[in-house]
Amino acid sequence: MCTLVFGLGTLGERTVLLATNRDENPARACEPPQVLRAQPRVVGGRDSVAAGTWLALRANTPDGGPAVALLLNRFDPEPGGAERRSRGLLTLDVAAADDPRALAWREAVTGRYAPCSLVWLSGRESWLLAIRAGRAPTLEPIAQGWHALSHFELDDPTDPRTAWLARRLTGFRPAARLEAQARLHALVTFHGDASGPPVCLHEGRAPTVSAARLWIAPGELAYAHAPGRPCTTAFEDRSALLRT
């Protein structure tokens, strides 16, 4: 995926609300949300080329609650490295691990992955693993509040898309989940104007091909998927996939 907006604790303690667009070459085959692993149960879309995923949702993690691992690519000065392992497989492995944070770090320092951001979000712990070209990886906690991420740094003021999203969320205090969800939907379906660049992409090598929406709260878990651009495609409730 290429754009992620989310709030941690913005609708109460231990809540996560996110919306995300996946931008990809339309010719790259993919599959809709499904059970990616049965034990533990991990759900998400599947990349038909490398068998990984850009979103891996786990209903029950070792700390006792749901969580999601999300992948966003970064600039790669050496694309197509033959010795590299799929970043989508790393996303899936992290989501299924007994200790997701430890596995993410252990794999990152091997140097066998192309640059990316791997985001782990849950009601208990959230962090971002950054694998950058020519630099050592970092793994840092994510603070409570609203955040935006694309191909660069979290809440990056130098990236026009991220900066525009962050400005639209600054000071936002929704009274209810539906209000917050509507704001995030408006952001991920934005087509650009004088105020900022497009978020829902219709042109270029990697236009927006799908979108997802996720809600995590104590005793609640909802997952919706749009199998096309979110500006014209209805979101489908895929929460049932998380139930055994």
Secondary structure, DSSP 8 states (H G I E B T S, - for coil): --EEEEEESTTSTT-EEEEEEEE--TTS-EEEEEEEETTTTEEEEEETTTS--SEEEESS-TTSS-EEEEEEE---SSTT-TT---HHHHHHHHHH-SSHHHHHHHHHTTT-S-SEEEEEEESS--EEEEE-TTS--EEEE--SEEEEESSSSTT-TTSHHHHHHHHHHTT---SSHHHHHHHHHHHHT---BTTB--SS--SSSS-EEEEEEEEEETTEEEEEEESS-TTTS--EE-GGGG--
